[in-house]
Amino acid sequence: MINSYIKVASRNLIRNSIYSTINITGLSVGIAALSIALITVSYHAVRAALANPVKSLQQ
């Protein structure tokens, strides 16, 4: 069953190569942007908590 899924996926990738490339590129850019945003937010949250721990606990 998995072999047939792989065959169908590879045929679609070959048949629609430009469309597939655009989709895969967009997905990778979106995942990279989300990762950078999460890392930035967590960094600032930790930095704020270390700067003033009492104030971060009150919020």
CYANA upper distance limits for C-alpha pairs under 8 A (distance plus 0.5 A):
  1 MET  CA      5 TYR  CA      7.11
  2 ILE  CA      6 ILE  CA      6.74
  3 ASN  CA      7 LYS  CA      6.67
  4 SER  CA      8 VAL  CA      6.62
  5 TYR  CA      9 ALA  CA      6.57
  6 ILE  CA     10 SER  CA      6.54
  7 LYS  CA     11 ARG  CA      6.62
  8 VAL  CA     12 ASN  CA      6.67
  9 ALA  CA     13 LEU  CA      6.61
 10 SER  CA     14 ILE  CA      6.67
 11 ARG  CA     15 ARG  CA      6.44
 12 ASN  CA     16 ASN  CA      6.30
 12 ASN  CA     17 SER  CA      8.26
 13 LEU  CA     17 SER  CA      5.76
 13 LEU  CA     20 SER  CA      6.43
 16 ASN  CA     20 SER  CA      6.45
 17 SER  CA     21 THR  CA      6.49
 18 ILE  CA     22 ILE  CA      6.77
 19 TYR  CA     23 ASN  CA      6.76
 20 SER  CA     24 ILE  CA      6.56
 21 THR  CA     25 THR  CA      6.47
 22 ILE  CA     26 GLY  CA      6.58
 23 ASN  CA     27 LEU  CA      6.63
 24 ILE  CA     28 SER  CA      6.66
 25 THR  CA     29 VAL  CA      6.66
 26 GLY  CA     30 GLY  CA      6.59
 27 LEU  CA     31 ILE  CA      6.69
 28 SER  CA     32 ALA  CA      6.60
 29 VAL  CA     33 ALA  CA      6.61
 30 GLY  CA     34 LEU  CA      6.67
 31 ILE  CA     35 SER  CA      6.65
 32 ALA  CA     36 ILE  CA      6.72
 33 ALA  CA     37 ALA  CA      6.64
 34 LEU  CA     38 LEU  CA      6.65
 35 SER  CA     39 ILE  CA      6.60
 36 ILE  CA     40 THR  CA      6.57
 37 ALA  CA     41 VAL  CA      6.65
 38 LEU  CA     42 SER  CA      6.58
 39 ILE  CA     43 TYR  CA      6.51
 40 THR  CA     44 HIS  CA      6.75
 41 VAL  CA     45 ALA  CA      6.63
 42 SER  CA     46 VAL  CA      6.65
 43 TYR  CA     47 ARG  CA      6.57
 44 HIS  CA     48 ALA  CA      6.53
 45 ALA  CA     49 ALA  CA      6.66
 46 VAL  CA     50 LEU  CA      6.63
 47 ARG  CA     51 ALA  CA      6.64
 48 ALA  CA     52 ASN  CA      6.87
 48 ALA  CA     53 PRO  CA      8.19
 48 ALA  CA     56 SER  CA      7.57
 49 ALA  CA     53 PRO  CA      5.33
 49 ALA  CA     55 LYS  CA      8.27
 49 ALA  CA     56 SER  CA      5.88
 52 ASN  CA     56 SER  CA      7.00
 53 PRO  CA     57 LEU  CA      6.82
 54 VAL  CA     58 GLN  CA      6.96
 55 LYS  CA     59 GLN  CA      7.28
